[in-house]
Amino acid sequence: MRYWDSSAIIPLLVEESASLRVREIHVADPAIATWWGTPIECVSALARLERDGVLTLAALGSSITRIRHAIASWTEVLPSVDVRDQAIRLLRVHKLRAADAIQLAAAIVAADFQPGRLEFVTLDRNQGTAADKEGFRVIG
Protein backbone atom coordinates (compact mmCIF):
# COMPACT_ATOMS: atom_id res chain seq x y z
CA MET A 1 0.00 0.00 0.00
CA ARG A 2 1.12 3.53 -0.80
CA TYR A 3 -0.21 6.88 0.33
CA TRP A 4 -1.62 8.84 -2.63
CA ASP A 5 -2.04 12.62 -2.71
CA SER A 6 -4.84 14.03 -4.84
CA SER A 7 -2.27 15.47 -7.28
CA ALA A 8 -1.33 11.90 -8.21
CA ILE A 9 -4.90 10.61 -8.31
CA ILE A 10 -6.16 13.18 -10.84
CA PRO A 11 -4.05 11.70 -13.71
CA LEU A 12 -5.66 8.33 -12.97
CA LEU A 13 -9.05 9.92 -13.66
CA VAL A 14 -8.33 12.12 -16.69
CA GLU A 15 -5.67 12.00 -19.36
CA GLU A 16 -2.70 14.21 -18.46
CA SER A 17 1.02 14.15 -19.21
CA ALA A 18 1.64 12.19 -16.00
CA SER A 19 -1.15 9.65 -16.57
CA LEU A 20 1.05 6.86 -17.97
CA ARG A 21 3.52 7.15 -15.08
CA VAL A 22 0.88 7.15 -12.33
CA ARG A 23 -0.93 4.23 -13.98
CA GLU A 24 2.33 2.25 -13.86
CA ILE A 25 2.75 3.13 -10.17
CA HIS A 26 -0.86 2.11 -9.50
CA VAL A 27 -0.59 -1.18 -11.38
CA ALA A 28 2.54 -2.08 -9.40
CA ASP A 29 0.60 -1.61 -6.14
CA PRO A 30 -3.13 -0.86 -6.55
CA ALA A 31 -3.81 -0.42 -2.80
CA ILE A 32 -4.36 3.30 -2.13
CA ALA A 33 -4.32 5.01 1.24
CA THR A 34 -5.38 8.64 1.20
CA TRP A 35 -6.93 11.46 3.21
CA TRP A 36 -10.68 11.57 3.79
CA GLY A 37 -10.84 14.91 1.92
CA THR A 38 -9.04 13.65 -1.20
CA PRO A 39 -12.27 13.09 -3.17
CA ILE A 40 -13.24 16.71 -2.45
CA GLU A 41 -9.86 17.96 -3.67
CA CYS A 42 -10.14 15.77 -6.77
CA VAL A 43 -13.62 17.05 -7.66
CA SER A 44 -12.40 20.61 -7.12
CA ALA A 45 -9.55 20.06 -9.59
CA LEU A 46 -11.81 18.32 -12.09
CA ALA A 47 -14.46 21.05 -11.89
CA ARG A 48 -11.75 23.63 -12.50
CA LEU A 49 -10.67 21.70 -15.63
CA GLU A 50 -14.27 21.68 -16.82
CA ARG A 51 -14.67 25.42 -16.18
CA ASP A 52 -11.41 26.05 -18.08
CA GLY A 53 -12.71 24.07 -21.05
CA VAL A 54 -10.19 21.21 -20.68
CA LEU A 55 -12.91 18.67 -19.75
CA THR A 56 -16.39 18.37 -21.14
CA LEU A 57 -19.32 18.24 -18.74
CA ALA A 58 -19.76 14.55 -19.65
CA ALA A 59 -16.08 13.82 -18.90
CA LEU A 60 -16.43 15.60 -15.55
CA GLY A 61 -19.44 13.44 -14.70
CA SER A 62 -17.59 10.26 -15.69
CA SER A 63 -14.58 11.24 -13.61
CA ILE A 64 -16.73 11.94 -10.55
CA THR A 65 -18.38 8.54 -11.00
CA ARG A 66 -14.92 6.90 -11.13
CA ILE A 67 -13.96 8.67 -7.89
CA ARG A 68 -17.14 7.45 -6.18
CA HIS A 69 -16.37 3.87 -7.21
CA ALA A 70 -12.68 4.14 -6.25
CA ILE A 71 -13.47 5.41 -2.75
CA ALA A 72 -14.88 2.00 -1.87
CA SER A 73 -11.46 0.40 -2.33
CA TRP A 74 -9.33 3.14 -0.72
CA THR A 75 -8.09 3.12 2.83
CA GLU A 76 -9.10 6.57 4.08
CA VAL A 77 -7.44 8.43 6.93
CA LEU A 78 -10.29 10.10 8.79
CA PRO A 79 -10.22 13.54 10.42
CA SER A 80 -8.67 13.33 13.88
CA VAL A 81 -6.75 15.30 16.49
CA ASP A 82 -3.57 13.54 15.36
CA VAL A 83 -4.05 14.65 11.74
CA ARG A 84 -4.83 18.21 12.83
CA ASP A 85 -1.82 18.41 15.18
CA GLN A 86 0.53 17.01 12.54
CA ALA A 87 -0.81 19.42 9.90
CA ILE A 88 -0.21 22.38 12.22
CA ARG A 89 3.34 21.17 12.91
CA LEU A 90 4.01 20.65 9.19
CA LEU A 91 2.83 24.18 8.33
CA ARG A 92 5.42 25.57 10.73
CA VAL A 93 8.23 23.41 9.40
CA HIS A 94 7.66 23.19 5.63
CA LYS A 95 6.58 25.43 2.77
CA LEU A 96 3.09 23.94 2.41
CA ARG A 97 -0.45 25.13 1.88
CA ALA A 98 -3.08 23.96 4.37
CA ALA A 99 -4.54 21.19 2.17
CA ASP A 100 -1.07 19.85 1.40
CA ALA A 101 -0.18 19.86 5.09
CA ILE A 102 -3.35 17.90 5.85
CA GLN A 103 -2.48 15.36 3.15
CA LEU A 104 1.03 14.90 4.52
CA ALA A 105 -0.27 14.75 8.09
CA ALA A 106 -2.73 12.03 7.07
CA ALA A 107 0.13 10.08 5.50
CA ILE A 108 2.11 10.35 8.74
CA VAL A 109 -0.87 9.02 10.68
CA ALA A 110 -1.40 6.24 8.09
CA ALA A 111 2.24 5.24 8.60
CA ASP A 112 1.71 5.07 12.38
CA PHE A 113 4.11 8.00 12.77
CA GLN A 114 6.88 6.04 11.02
CA PRO A 115 7.07 7.61 7.54
CA GLY A 116 9.78 5.22 6.40
CA ARG A 117 7.15 2.46 6.41
CA LEU A 118 5.01 3.99 3.65
CA GLU A 119 5.68 5.33 0.18
CA PHE A 120 4.15 8.70 -0.69
CA VAL A 121 2.85 9.30 -4.23
CA THR A 122 2.56 12.95 -5.25
CA LEU A 123 3.13 15.17 -8.28
CA ASP A 124 3.40 18.31 -6.14
CA ARG A 125 7.04 19.36 -5.83
CA ASN A 126 6.72 21.24 -2.51
CA GLN A 127 4.75 18.42 -0.97
CA GLY A 128 7.21 15.85 -2.28
CA THR A 129 10.11 17.78 -0.76
CA ALA A 130 8.34 18.01 2.59
CA ALA A 131 7.41 14.31 2.49
CA ASP A 132 11.01 13.40 1.74
CA LYS A 133 12.25 15.51 4.65
CA GLU A 134 9.68 13.80 6.89
CA GLY A 135 11.16 10.42 5.96
CA PHE A 136 8.84 9.10 3.25
CA ARG A 137 10.11 7.51 0.08
CA VAL A 138 8.50 9.81 -2.48
CA ILE A 139 7.24 8.47 -5.80
CA GLY A 140 5.98 10.78 -8.49
Wavefront OBJ file of the C-alpha trace (Angstrom):
o trace
v 0.000 0.000 0.000
v 1.125 3.529 -0.802
v -0.213 6.877 0.331
v -1.615 8.845 -2.629
v -2.037 12.621 -2.707
v -4.838 14.030 -4.841
v -2.272 15.474 -7.284
v -1.328 11.897 -8.214
v -4.905 10.607 -8.309
v -6.159 13.178 -10.845
v -4.053 11.699 -13.706
v -5.665 8.327 -12.972
v -9.053 9.922 -13.662
v -8.331 12.122 -16.694
v -5.668 11.995 -19.359
v -2.699 14.207 -18.458
v 1.024 14.146 -19.209
v 1.638 12.185 -15.998
v -1.149 9.647 -16.574
v 1.052 6.865 -17.970
v 3.517 7.151 -15.081
v 0.876 7.150 -12.335
v -0.931 4.228 -13.980
v 2.326 2.255 -13.860
v 2.747 3.134 -10.173
v -0.859 2.114 -9.499
v -0.591 -1.183 -11.375
v 2.545 -2.079 -9.395
v 0.600 -1.613 -6.139
v -3.130 -0.858 -6.547
v -3.810 -0.416 -2.797
v -4.363 3.297 -2.129
v -4.316 5.012 1.242
v -5.378 8.640 1.200
v -6.928 11.456 3.215
v -10.678 11.574 3.793
v -10.835 14.910 1.924
v -9.044 13.655 -1.196
v -12.269 13.093 -3.167
v -13.242 16.707 -2.447
v -9.856 17.957 -3.670
v -10.144 15.774 -6.774
v -13.624 17.046 -7.662
v -12.400 20.608 -7.117
v -9.548 20.062 -9.586
v -11.812 18.316 -12.092
v -14.459 21.045 -11.893
v -11.747 23.626 -12.503
v -10.667 21.702 -15.625
v -14.275 21.676 -16.820
v -14.666 25.423 -16.182
v -11.410 26.045 -18.085
v -12.705 24.066 -21.055
v -10.191 21.211 -20.676
v -12.906 18.672 -19.754
v -16.395 18.368 -21.137
v -19.321 18.239 -18.736
v -19.758 14.554 -19.645
v -16.077 13.821 -18.896
v -16.430 15.603 -15.554
v -19.437 13.441 -14.701
v -17.591 10.257 -15.695
v -14.579 11.244 -13.607
v -16.728 11.936 -10.548
v -18.382 8.538 -10.999
v -14.916 6.896 -11.126
v -13.959 8.673 -7.892
v -17.142 7.446 -6.185
v -16.366 3.869 -7.211
v -12.684 4.140 -6.254
v -13.467 5.412 -2.749
v -14.882 1.995 -1.867
v -11.462 0.400 -2.334
v -9.332 3.136 -0.720
v -8.093 3.121 2.829
v -9.102 6.569 4.081
v -7.441 8.432 6.930
v -10.286 10.096 8.788
v -10.217 13.535 10.419
v -8.667 13.330 13.884
v -6.753 15.300 16.486
v -3.569 13.540 15.357
v -4.055 14.653 11.741
v -4.832 18.211 12.831
v -1.818 18.408 15.179
v 0.526 17.012 12.541
v -0.808 19.423 9.904
v -0.208 22.379 12.224
v 3.335 21.166 12.906
v 4.006 20.653 9.185
v 2.833 24.176 8.327
v 5.415 25.572 10.727
v 8.233 23.410 9.402
v 7.661 23.187 5.628
v 6.580 25.426 2.770
v 3.094 23.939 2.408
v -0.447 25.126 1.884
v -3.077 23.959 4.370
v -4.542 21.194 2.168
v -1.069 19.847 1.398
v -0.181 19.864 5.090
v -3.352 17.904 5.854
v -2.485 15.358 3.148
v 1.030 14.900 4.519
v -0.266 14.749 8.091
v -2.732 12.029 7.075
v 0.131 10.080 5.504
v 2.114 10.346 8.737
v -0.868 9.017 10.679
v -1.403 6.244 8.093
v 2.237 5.240 8.597
v 1.712 5.066 12.378
v 4.110 8.003 12.766
v 6.883 6.044 11.025
v 7.072 7.611 7.539
v 9.785 5.218 6.402
v 7.151 2.460 6.409
v 5.009 3.993 3.655
v 5.682 5.331 0.176
v 4.152 8.699 -0.691
v 2.852 9.301 -4.230
v 2.558 12.955 -5.247
v 3.127 15.171 -8.276
v 3.402 18.306 -6.141
v 7.044 19.358 -5.828
v 6.719 21.236 -2.510
v 4.752 18.422 -0.973
v 7.215 15.851 -2.277
v 10.113 17.782 -0.761
v 8.337 18.009 2.593
v 7.408 14.306 2.491
v 11.011 13.402 1.739
v 12.247 15.507 4.650
v 9.682 13.803 6.888
v 11.161 10.420 5.956
v 8.840 9.098 3.255
v 10.106 7.509 0.078
v 8.496 9.814 -2.485
v 7.243 8.474 -5.795
v 5.984 10.775 -8.487
l 1 2 3 4 5 6 7 8 9 10 11 12 13 14 15 16 17 18 19 20 21 22 23 24 25 26 27 28 29 30 31 32 33 34 35 36 37 38 39 40 41 42 43 44 45 46 47 48 49 50 51 52 53 54 55 56 57 58 59 60 61 62 63 64 65 66 67 68 69 70 71 72 73 74 75 76 77 78 79 80 81 82 83 84 85 86 87 88 89 90 91 92 93 94 95 96 97 98 99 100 101 102 103 104 105 106 107 108 109 110 111 112 113 114 115 116 117 118 119 120 121 122 123 124 125 126 127 128 129 130 131 132 133 134 135 136 137 138 139 140
